[in-house]
Amino acid sequence: MRLLDSAFGDDTTARVLIHAALRSARRTTLPVEADSLLDFVRAHMMGSLTEELGPRVVSALLDQLGEELAAVEPPSTRRLAHDSVSRMPAATSEVPKSSGVRLRSQVLIVDHDRFARSNLARTLITSACDVAAAETPLDVRSLDSHIDVAIVNMDVPEVAAVLGALLAREPDIRIIAIANENAGAEALLSAARVRTFRVIPRSMRPPDVVDLIKRISLA
């Protein structure tokens, strides 16, 4: 967490990426052993880290992480891993408790554009929302927490199947659809029998999306 916080300049992006990697690995906590932690980062975080930071920075981060872990005795390594995990919520708590009645809204972002997804997630997390991310129907079905609002890019592959997976989990889910063409998106959402939805352009500012989440949660 310390190395990632330094690389990104904040801890929000690091938490979002780690949570996504934990879901990909079907884990709830980071590995404790040094070698296992390095293998986890290489297997489940290299792609997203490289997109965000570039290959040279990621290579330097991995080298630094390996050197620091190698310099720590095994008991201390266990404490280091435990401390890192304790600083971040469990993977399932990346999605919030709810909206309206609960203190935080549970928001799922379904989008294949990781850069846009990360920017939106940062704003949501600092605005009383907990955020999870998905790209496919399988990702949606693998989530094990309640979802209040799903923000869905209508250009994702298998978007109809994604909507079906969301409704199978949460029949009353509120959906904010990102689309350049309202009529087509509204027709697809209606055909999927989504009860409450709004269609917005990609250009909508993240703070405005937060306001919309609050309004749609009360609908």
Summary of the structure (lengths in Angstrom):
residues: 219
radius of gyration: 18.3
end to end distance: 38.2
largest distance: 60.9
contacts: 686
relative contact order: 0.11
helix: 56%
strand: 12%
